[in-house]
């Protein structure tokens, strides 16, 4: 199995974060339901949606989890925009 991930980078409270997000699990419709996240070479946790908000499996600040979730959302929105239209 090939490794499937995309990079993320952002600044939060003056700290620069760089890392990678790997889609982990899918739901019954084939949509990704959780993501393995590593930031600054440290395991951040597994991210998933809880309604409109993002949650993380590890104890992390909620605002930081939302920032990572925002990066995930932006990645997929860009993919949709870049798809050729029929």
Residue frames relative to the residue before (quaternion, step in Angstrom):
aa qw qx qy qz dx dy dz
X 1.0000 0.0000 0.0000 0.0000 0.00 0.00 0.00
X 0.3529 -0.7365 0.5339 0.2191 3.59 -0.83 0.94
X 0.5040 -0.6397 0.4847 0.3192 3.53 -1.13 0.65
X 0.1161 -0.7918 0.5995 0.0168 3.54 -0.83 1.04
X 0.2773 0.7487 -0.5620 0.2163 3.57 -0.44 1.20
X 0.1820 -0.7494 0.6163 0.1595 3.54 -1.31 0.19
X 0.5036 -0.6751 0.4513 0.2947 3.58 -1.10 0.72
X 0.0968 -0.7508 0.6483 0.0818 3.53 -1.30 0.49
X 0.0778 0.7701 -0.6325 0.0282 3.54 -1.20 0.56
X 0.1710 0.7571 -0.6103 0.1585 3.54 -1.05 0.87
X 0.3437 -0.6938 0.5842 0.2433 3.54 -1.35 0.17
X 0.0269 -0.7861 0.6166 -0.0320 3.55 -0.92 0.97
X 0.8354 -0.0895 0.0039 0.5422 3.60 -0.64 1.15
X 0.7459 -0.4406 0.2131 0.4517 3.56 0.92 0.98
X 0.6309 0.4981 -0.3376 0.4899 3.60 1.27 0.03
X 0.3253 -0.7389 0.5597 0.1868 3.56 -0.85 1.01
X 0.1061 -0.7847 0.6100 0.0282 3.55 -0.88 1.02
X 0.0162 0.7490 -0.6622 0.0132 3.53 -1.10 0.84
X 0.2182 0.7900 -0.5525 0.1518 3.52 -1.02 0.72
X 0.4185 -0.6792 0.5383 0.2715 3.49 -1.26 -0.48
X 0.2224 -0.7456 0.6193 0.1057 3.50 -1.24 0.67
X 0.0865 -0.7941 0.6013 0.0177 3.57 -0.83 1.03
X 0.3973 -0.6850 0.5484 0.2687 3.60 -0.73 0.98
X 0.1967 -0.8280 0.5207 0.0678 3.60 -0.77 1.03
X 0.8281 0.0530 0.0356 0.5570 3.57 0.58 -1.16
X 0.2218 -0.7605 0.5942 0.1387 3.54 -1.20 0.58
X 0.4603 -0.6603 0.5171 0.2909 3.53 -1.25 0.49
X 0.7629 -0.3858 0.2631 0.4470 3.58 -1.29 -0.08
X 0.6855 0.4635 -0.2761 0.4889 3.60 1.19 -0.51
X 0.5711 -0.6210 0.3684 0.3905 3.60 1.28 0.02
X 0.5047 0.6336 -0.4298 0.3988 3.58 1.27 0.19
X 0.5350 -0.6193 0.4585 0.3465 3.57 -1.04 0.72
X 0.1626 -0.8157 0.5518 0.0612 3.56 -0.81 1.02
X 0.7967 0.0503 -0.0752 0.5976 3.61 1.22 -0.21
X 0.2265 -0.7746 0.5863 0.0704 3.50 -1.26 0.67
X 0.3377 -0.6932 0.6027 0.2056 3.56 -1.11 0.79
X 0.0650 -0.8303 0.5533 -0.0177 3.60 -0.59 1.15
X 0.0531 -0.7551 0.6534 0.0087 3.54 -1.03 0.97
X 0.0297 -0.7922 0.6095 -0.0107 3.59 -0.85 1.02
X 0.8444 -0.0097 -0.0401 0.5342 3.57 -0.89 0.99
X 0.6725 -0.5405 0.2592 0.4341 3.54 1.02 1.02
X 0.6174 0.4884 -0.3565 0.5031 3.60 1.21 0.51
X 0.5010 -0.6378 0.4917 0.3169 3.58 -0.96 0.87
X 0.2548 -0.7806 0.5575 0.1219 3.57 -0.68 1.14
X 0.6236 -0.5122 0.3500 0.4757 3.57 1.01 -0.82
X 0.5336 -0.5591 0.5063 0.3825 3.50 -1.38 -0.17
X 0.2078 -0.7915 0.5688 0.0821 3.55 -0.75 1.11
X 0.0957 0.7647 -0.6347 0.0574 3.54 -1.14 0.74
X 0.5258 -0.6227 0.4771 0.3288 3.53 -1.28 0.39
X 0.0763 -0.7327 0.6741 0.0532 3.48 -1.22 0.72
X 0.7750 -0.1585 0.0639 0.6084 3.55 0.24 1.28
X 0.8048 -0.2033 0.1848 0.5262 3.55 -0.75 -1.09
X 0.6973 0.4676 -0.2597 0.4771 3.58 1.21 -0.34
X 0.4264 -0.6654 0.5510 0.2679 3.51 -1.35 0.35
X 0.1018 -0.7669 0.6292 0.0753 3.54 -1.17 0.63
X 0.2270 -0.7656 0.5915 0.1117 3.54 -1.22 0.57
X 0.5503 -0.6590 0.4167 0.2988 3.56 -1.06 0.82
X 0.7054 0.4082 -0.2495 0.5230 3.59 1.17 -0.52
X 0.5647 -0.5796 0.4490 0.3788 3.56 -1.24 0.33
X 0.1826 0.7632 -0.5843 0.2070 3.55 -0.34 1.36
X 0.6065 -0.5430 0.4106 0.4108 3.60 -1.14 0.44
X 0.5424 -0.6458 0.4337 0.3172 3.57 -0.92 0.94
X 0.6416 0.5273 -0.3315 0.4476 3.62 0.97 -0.79
X 0.6466 0.5079 -0.3184 0.4717 3.58 1.02 -0.75
X 0.6288 0.5200 -0.3278 0.4763 3.57 1.03 -0.77
X 0.6453 0.5093 -0.3187 0.4719 3.60 0.99 -0.79
X 0.6248 0.5350 -0.3380 0.4573 3.60 1.05 -0.74
X 0.6436 0.4938 -0.3173 0.4912 3.59 0.97 -0.82
X 0.6439 0.5247 -0.3137 0.4601 3.58 0.96 -0.85
X 0.6132 0.5411 -0.3328 0.4696 3.57 1.08 -0.76
X 0.6433 0.5125 -0.3142 0.4741 3.60 1.01 -0.83
X 0.6346 0.5174 -0.3260 0.4725 3.59 1.00 -0.80
X 0.6577 0.5065 -0.3055 0.4663 3.58 0.88 -0.94
X 0.6628 0.5129 -0.3079 0.4504 3.59 0.90 -0.90
X 0.6132 0.5548 -0.3446 0.4443 3.57 1.02 -0.79
X 0.7226 0.4350 -0.2525 0.4741 3.59 0.81 -0.99
X 0.6054 0.5383 -0.3603 0.4625 3.61 1.07 -0.61
X 0.6454 0.5078 -0.3160 0.4751 3.59 1.00 -0.81
X 0.6217 0.5338 -0.3483 0.4552 3.60 0.97 -0.76
X 0.6626 0.5038 -0.3046 0.4630 3.58 0.93 -0.87
X 0.6589 0.5089 -0.3064 0.4616 3.58 0.99 -0.79
X 0.7002 0.4807 -0.2637 0.4572 3.56 1.07 -0.76
X 0.5124 0.6416 -0.4298 0.3755 3.60 1.24 -0.25
X 0.4772 -0.6532 0.4922 0.3215 3.57 -0.99 0.75
X 0.3528 -0.7348 0.5415 0.2056 3.56 -0.98 0.85
X 0.3468 -0.7507 0.5291 0.1902 3.53 -1.01 0.85
